[in-house]
Amino acid sequence: MALLSTPSAASAALVLDTNVVLDLWLFQDPRTAALREALQRGHLICLATPHMREELRRVLDYPHLVARLAFYQKTAQQVLDHYEAHAQFVAVPNKAPWTCKDPDDQVFIDLAVAHQCPLISKDKAVLTMRGRLARAQVAVSREWVPAAPPQLR
């Protein structure tokens, strides 16, 4: 996994927390269908760090997720492969000026702030930081919503 210093300019970048990644590639939550399609088409790229990938690998070993993997007839490696295929790995950024109550979520905030890109998270501790992160040009939301096409006059 090669690290890039900056994301590719060809695609819009965003940061996805681990729960959103699970919704995309394990649970295939219908609310993530548009996001999954945008990632698969290359319209979006998920920024990630090696630490974030390692967290996903570790989470996929949790007993309740091992059971869900079996239920969906998937392997942890398949989920990791999907993630890696749609992620652009970058170096761990400096800490953002704002600190999350949940230290495990700080890496997502730091990355989104460093690259001034949207952060999609279902984590309450992250969602409560919306106002502060907006000052750094970081939109925080529970779901990705595609931009509306321009109106024709």
C-alpha positions in Angstrom: 0.0 0.0 0.0 1.8 3.1 -1.2 1.2 6.3 0.6 0.5 9.5 -1.3 1.1 13.0 0.1 -2.0 14.4 -1.5 -5.2 13.0 -2.9 -5.7 12.5 -6.7 -7.3 15.6 -8.3 -9.4 13.4 -10.6 -11.9 12.5 -7.9 -13.6 14.3 -5.1 -12.2 13.1 -1.7 -14.0 12.3 1.5 -13.3 10.5 4.7 -15.4 7.5 5.8 -15.5 6.2 9.4 -15.3 2.5 10.0 -19.0 2.1 10.5 -19.8 3.6 7.2 -17.2 1.3 5.5 -19.0 -1.6 7.1 -22.3 -0.3 5.8 -20.8 -0.1 2.3 -18.9 -3.3 1.9 -20.3 -5.7 4.5 -24.0 -4.8 5.2 -24.6 -3.2 1.8 -27.0 -0.8 3.5 -29.4 0.6 0.9 -28.7 4.1 2.3 -25.1 3.8 1.0 -26.0 2.7 -2.5 -25.4 6.1 -4.1 -22.1 6.4 -2.2 -21.0 2.9 -3.2 -21.8 3.7 -6.9 -19.9 7.0 -6.8 -16.9 5.2 -5.3 -17.1 2.3 -7.9 -17.4 4.8 -10.8 -14.4 6.7 -9.5 -16.3 9.9 -8.9 -15.3 9.8 -5.2 -12.2 8.6 -3.5 -12.0 7.6 0.2 -9.0 9.1 1.9 -7.5 6.7 4.5 -4.4 6.1 6.5 -2.8 2.8 7.2 -4.1 3.1 10.8 -7.6 3.3 9.5 -7.2 0.2 7.5 -5.7 -1.6 10.5 -8.7 -0.5 12.6 -11.1 -2.0 10.0 -9.1 -5.2 10.0 -9.3 -5.4 13.8 -13.0 -4.6 13.9 -13.8 -7.3 11.3 -12.5 -9.8 13.9 -15.1 -8.8 16.5 -17.3 -11.9 17.2 -20.6 -10.2 16.2 -19.1 -9.1 12.9 -17.6 -12.5 12.2 -21.1 -13.8 12.5 -22.4 -11.1 10.1 -19.6 -12.0 7.6 -20.8 -15.6 7.7 -24.4 -14.5 7.3 -23.6 -12.4 4.3 -21.3 -15.1 3.0 -18.3 -12.7 2.9 -14.8 -12.8 4.3 -13.0 -10.1 6.2 -10.5 -10.1 3.3 -13.2 -9.3 0.8 -14.3 -6.3 2.8 -10.7 -5.2 3.1 -10.2 -5.6 -0.6 -13.2 -3.5 -1.4 -12.0 -0.8 1.0 -8.5 -0.8 -0.4 -9.8 -0.7 -4.0 -11.7 2.5 -3.3 -9.3 4.2 -0.8 -6.3 6.4 -1.4 -3.9 5.9 1.4 -2.2 9.1 2.6 0.2 9.8 5.5 -1.2 10.4 8.9 -1.9 14.1 9.2 -1.1 16.5 12.1 -3.7 16.7 14.8 -6.6 19.0 14.0 -7.2 22.0 16.3 -10.3 20.2 17.7 -10.3 17.1 19.9 -12.9 14.5 19.7 -14.3 13.0 22.9 -13.7 9.5 21.4 -9.9 9.2 20.8 -10.5 6.4 18.3 -12.4 8.9 16.1 -9.7 11.6 16.1 -7.9 10.1 13.1 -11.0 10.6 10.9 -11.3 14.3 12.0 -7.6 15.0 11.6 -7.7 13.6 8.0 -10.8 15.4 7.0 -9.4 18.7 8.4 -6.0 18.2 6.8 -7.6 17.7 3.3 -10.7 19.9 3.9 -13.0 17.2 2.7 -16.3 15.8 3.9 -16.4 13.4 6.7 -19.2 10.7 6.7 -19.7 9.3 10.2 -22.5 7.7 12.2 -20.5 8.3 15.5 -22.3 10.7 17.9 -18.9 12.1 19.2 -18.0 13.1 15.6 -21.5 14.4 14.7 -21.5 16.8 17.7 -18.4 18.4 16.2 -20.2 19.6 13.0 -20.1 23.3 13.9 -16.4 23.3 14.9 -15.3 21.4 11.8 -17.4 23.6 9.5 -14.9 26.4 10.4 -12.2 24.2 8.8 -14.4 23.7 5.6 -15.2 20.2 6.7 -18.8 19.1 6.2 -19.8 16.3 8.6 -22.9 14.2 7.9 -24.3 10.7 8.7 -24.9 9.9 5.0 -23.4 11.0 1.7 -25.9 12.8 -0.5 -24.9 13.3 -4.2 -24.9 16.9 -5.3 -28.0 17.9 -7.2 -27.5 18.4 -10.9 -27.6 22.0 -12.0 -31.1 23.3 -12.9 -31.7 24.1 -16.6 -33.4 27.4 -17.3 
